[in-house]
Every structure is written in C-alpha cells, then in structure tokens.
Amino acid sequence: MTASPPKRLAGVHGPLPANAELVIVGGGIMGLALAYNLAVRGQKGVVVLEASYLASGASGRNGGGLRQQWSTEMNIRLMQESLEICGGFARDMGINVWMRQGGYLFLMRTAETRAQIERNIALQNRCDVPTRLIGTDEARRLVPELAADQFLAASYNPTDAVVFPWPFLWGYAGAASRHGVRIHTDTPVTAIERRANDYLLTTARGTIAAPRVVNAAGAWSPRVAALLGLTLPDWPARHEILSTEPLKPFLAPMVSVLESGLYVSQSTRGELVGGITMHEAKTNDIQLGSRLAFLGAMARGLVEVMPLLGEVKVVRQWAGPYDLTSDGNPIVGEAPGWPGFFLCCGFMGHGFMMAPVVAKYYALHLLGRETHPLFDRWRLSRFAEGATEAEGMIIG
Amino acid sequence: MPRKLILCRCEDVTADDVAHAVAAGFQSLEEVKRYTGFGTGPCQGKECLVPVALAVARASGTPVTALRPFTARAPLSPTALKQFAALEEESERG
C-alpha cells in the first residue's frame, strides 16, 4: 500500500515576504488558531512568525485538559463553546487529537474551598454545565483507586475532557497553510519599529512590514512587546509535569486536588500525565529546567491520592511556562497608544483549552464583523484602572 | 531501507513513519519526535535516537551531523513513584 503524500503540517524555513497584511508573533496554539480563523474567513496576507518549532512552547508542554469548571460566567461560556469546537476538530481538520471526554473530578479538603466551589457550581449549572458536588463515596465509585477519605467532597463534571495537545497545532498549521497563511519557524523577531502606517519587524530571516501585528507569544509576550517599548504586566512561571509508563485504561476523569494544585489524567496512550503547584519566586526569566524537587512533590501528591500508584514508573519529566497575570485573566485587544499592535497573551497556563474559541472571536474582532465582551473585560487598561475580575480556577 | 523497519522499538516507529514526518515538513529531531512519538517510550531515545537521526538525514538530504539530538529528559531510566515519594524534601533543593 502506498500512502498518499502527506499534507504539510509544519512551518517553513525561508526568506520572509517584504509585506503582510497581518503578522502574528508566536506559532503556538493561539497564533496558529488565530491565523486559521482569519484565513478561513477570507483574510489575505497573514504571516506567522515562530521563534522555534511548532509545539516548542507552552502549547507543546501542557497537560491537554479541557474543562468548563471555571469561576466566572465568561470563562464557563467560552469553554463550553471551545469544547464544542474541539469535539469537531478531528473531523474538520482531518487530524486525530485523541480527545477523550472522561470528565474532571476536583477533590477538596477544606470547607472554605467547598464554599467557593459551591458558588462556582451554581454558576456553571446556570450555564447548563452539569457539574455536581459529590461525596467521597461517589468519588470512589468513579475512581476506585482513590484514597477518598482524606477529602471533604468533590466537584464532578462528566463532560470535561482531555486531548493530546500537539496535533491541534499541526491541524491548525496545516489548515492555515492551505488557506494561504505563511508560517515561518525558526524565525525569532529581534526588533520591531513603529513607522507612520505600519510596523517593521526584523527577524533572523529578514524583515517584514505589516499594518497590524498580533503578539501571541505566550510567556515570551512581554519580551516581544518590550521590543517596541511597551511594558506588559504578565510574567512567566515554570510549571513542571511528568509522564509515566503506559497502563491499561483505568482512570476515566482528570483528577485534581484543589488545595495542592495536583492534577493527573490518563492519556489515550495509557500514560499518566500530571503536575502540581510548586511555589516559586516571581521572575522574568523563562526557566524550562526540570527538577528532582518536582518529582518528589508530585510523587508524594500522587501516592497520597492513589496509593496503588507507588509502583508505577515515571518515564519522563519536562517543564513549560505559564503566562501569568495578577487577576488570573488574559490580556487581549489593541494596545492603547499603539494602533495596529494587538495583544493575545496572559492566558495563565490555560490558553490551550481557550484557544479554539478565543481565536474565533479574535478573528471576528480583527475583521470588524463582531466584537465579544472579552475584549472589554480582558483589556490591558483594566490593570491601571483597577477594574479587574479575579478568576479563581487556575490550577497547577 | 525497508519501509517497515522498526527504528523505535518502544513506540513502533518505522522508517516509513520517519520519511512521512519529513515529507509533512518536520525537520528537526524535536519535531520528528513529537510527530512520530519516537523516543517517548521507556528507553527515552537511548536506543532509537541515532537510527532515527540517520533516517531523517536520509529522507531530508540534511547531513546527519547538522541534526541536533532532542533534549534528554530525566529520569535516566524509568523509576517508581514510591522512590521519588520517599525522598526527603530537604535533599531535593537545587
């Protein structure tokens, strides 16, 4: 059997065109999904510049969770729609994303956490997300391996899901390329100059000018903005994760402990994949090194929750950067004072699950067809104005 | 090279899979690792990195010496969670 020639799924290495209508800095899930959503609606001249390879940043390093259990109505509704897009992604893009809708089980130890989660659940239910507060007996029925007695209760939504992150990037990249987007990898931007009617971007592979630029560089976005003299309030934070040897499928939901930030799910390959909150000093450095301290903390956390897992072997650990903001919400829209320079960053380590829906509304916004309340709620100026609304469900 | 020749035994990645990845535009070993899954099993590339690098070089026309190995990941060999769980928190600093 001879397979048909494969579709191009990766970026290109080559000289840049001199001009573009719109340049997206950052070839992660946000940048690629935005490029696709623009091109599929007829936008010409979209160029994506990625400093490394596709999936090299946080989009290729996350746990692949898709959940609707959020604490603000906007995030809940956005994630409902994002999950719907993800459900059709394999069909629409022709690539398997290994999506598995096994639910999310959030375990809690304190009455204080429970009070907050009860408020979240009421809000989620008003949005038609079928989350329920369940007791430890029911949690144990869902996951018999759980040492459930140490917990007070759990929050369970059966319609949350996990995916394999990498094919999302290739799916968006391939479809965007087929719609005329040029994706240049290994093309770091080293300077940005604001000119009368456009921005001139200098890269390792030549210069490109465009009237509109979108900064979708994730944890690197403050550095990209700084090239222009624009200071952004988001900062990078290392989050570590590990993967075990593959096991027979046994764990249906993503299991997470709210107080420790531990999360673990079983991928469709059978591996357990998970992380835990490690408290670190705030820094502007992007640190991607792996530490033994993480393996210790994660192993203790996992074995405490599911004692049987002590015998399971860790195969690999790695790290990725969260892109944090002080109120737990992203930064989007045109930067005040910088006409044509747009921001799409600060997604708090949860941008992967948000990207399919955010990119859709971002494309409609840029095309002038429709604007979404997120452009008001998540505007950069809210920090200076003190008009923030905190999101409480940031995990990991 | 026989197309069904297995280059990564942990993840059953064949010479044909590697050629397919290169044809889809993946150029570096980091990218080919992510697309094919080679090097993500119990050996973590200790057996398969060189044979896959040679296959990528052959498929892409890149000299093998121009290819960089992917980032090695700890632990050195698969290790039980209980052994990490038994570590003293104090000895983990740094």
Interface residues (C-beta under 8 A of the other chain):
Chain A: A3 P5 P6 K7 R8 L9 A10 G11 V12 H13 Y53 L54 A55 S56 G60 W166 W170 S243 T244 E245 S290 R291 L292 A293 L295 G296 A297 M298 A299 R300 L302 V303 L309 G310 E311 V312 K313 V314 V315 R316 Q317 W318
Chain B: D16 H20 A23 A24 G25 F26 Q27 S28 E30 E31 R34 Y35 T40 G41 P42 Q44 T71 R73 A74 P75 P78 T79 A80 L81 K82 Q83 F84 A85 L87 E89 E92 R93 G94
